């Protein structure tokens, strides 16, 4: 509140000083002021003050008007009438300017200054003439207590109205620009310091304007040569002010000229002869407005262009920072010449010399030879007729830098309209994803290593079963070899018996070899080898590895497989690992079941309507609580005392790498759990 009172008192004093200055310099006994500065101060204050506090500005104006009239013998009624008339035109102008003008730019656009100029001229005419009619005041000078003499009534009112208009157009832009400059300086938490050279430049410009204006308006039209020289000198000064200092500079120069022009016009020195003093002042005011408006418009255009240039420079700077931080570059591809234009930082990063960059085919010389044709096909398909408006998906390709090192990029085409001609270039972005590709390769390698560790762990869990699987054929080989030796020792001439024994030895050897080969194939550490495989056959082979374990645990495994083959493209070892993980988990779930309970693992396959193979491994165990069903696929989540907690996590990674999904279904109230795997048939994605 104290701040409001302090500002109101300061404004009242400023208004009183401007009122006294105006009465002394710009008014006579018969004519009102040809340039009324107090109204411009009030309008500036109203435009910078929220409408809810306009009452404070108007109250300060009334106090200032009373202070300015103190000692002149003017009655309170006259002061109130004068305040009402001045406030009516000023408030009217402020309301319309706030409604139709964007004040955030301080009138720095052509539209805003044009609308402001129209309102600045019309509002005083409507406000003053309307108030004069309402209060039955013949001439404005009656408000000062002086006698109107022979001055024409309506002509005097036009002098007052145009005096307000000229003050609005020369003072208000300076006030708004100063406010914006101060606000921006404090918003940046720094003080705006004007350089001495610029301050001296502004002072010299103001002095030159005053001198030229004195020559232009202080001499009668009879001094043709002096008047012509002054007129020719005034135009460059106003242009220089608009170019160097913008709208605020142009308005300041025009204000200096207006002060001299209106003072001389009120004393009879008018550039265009008129039948009466009032008419001469009105003609001079209209002539000044006609000359001043184009320069204000020009200054606003220059300010607007300067502001746009600053915004463009800031946008370019932000764009450069964004491309450097995100390593994303905009390109355009001309299919007719196959020339590619791209942001400068990309050729610099690739080490392309300016001489090489001048060639239209430099791009294709740096694209990896294996990726040139796919990239050209992708771009060509996007440029074809009937190209849909929805942009195609991203394309990854490689480029070679100056030293021959491979760098990966991801191309994303921009939106293309149907209305675009076929010859329009393709526009899009390329992003450097070399680090991403390196990280993906490293992650895939780590995933394979972890999967190998998990497979080795499974082999360890099946050690007893595997020993039994190998012991059986070895025992049979031992027995058959002893039998063959006894037959030979007995010297029986029965070659068929020996041949049968040898056949059994070979069969048992192959049986042991197959077991070892299956274990070696499962536990080997090698690259992913994709190819077509039958899921039904793969499931049967996986169960063979746990056959002895199922006998030991007294668990029955049943198959409900499709009659037709389910062919998918994938890695046999990885998918077999998924099946073994799920079967072993089912066996673990049945380990603690009562001896007389059903111990069953059901393996089902089906073909879904979406060209997908469905594998379901179901058990009759206790089931999985709903709150744990989503967490069991996270790494290191296990219910086994000695488990690693990576089996299901690895299984999910493998399934997703094959383009599929895996999930769990279980109802503890009914019992049992089911793990379902869905894999696309014949079109699995490459990892």
Buried (B, 14 or more C-beta within 10 A) or exposed (E): EEEEEEBBEEBBBBBBBBBBBBBEBBBBEBBBBBBBBBBBBBBBBBBBBEEEBBEBBBEBBBBBBBBBBEEEEBEEEBBBBBBBBBBBBBBBBBBBBEEEBEBEBBBBBBBBBBBBBEBBBBBBBBBBBBBBEEBEBEBBBBBBEBEBEEBBBEBBBBBBBBBBBBBBBBBBBBBBBEBBEEEEEEEEEEEEEEEEEEEEBBEEBBEBBBBBBBBBBBBBEEEEEBBEBBBEBBEEBBBBBBBBBBBBBBBBBBBBBBBBBBBBBBEEBBBEEBEEBBBBBBBBBBBBBEBBBEBBBBBBBBBBEEBEEEEEEEEEEEEEEEBEEEBBBBBBBBBEEBBBBBBEBBBEBBEBEEEBBEEEEBBBEBBBEEBBEBBBEBBEEBBEEEBEEEBBEBBBBBBBEEEEEEBBBBBBBEEBEEEBEEEBBBBBBBBBBBEEBEEEEEEBEEBBEBBBBBBEBBBEBBEEBBEBBBEBBEEBBEBBBEBBEEBEEEEEEEEEEBEBBEEBBEBBBEBBEEBEEBBEEBBEEEEBEBEEBBBBEBBBBBBEBBEBBBEEBEBEBEEEBBEEEBBBBBBBBBBBBBBBBBBBBBBBBBEEBEEEEEBBBBBBBBEEEEEBBBBBBBBBBBBBEEEEBEEBBEBEBBEEEEBBBBBBBBBBBBBEBBBBEBBBBBEEEEBBBBBBBBBBBEEBEEB
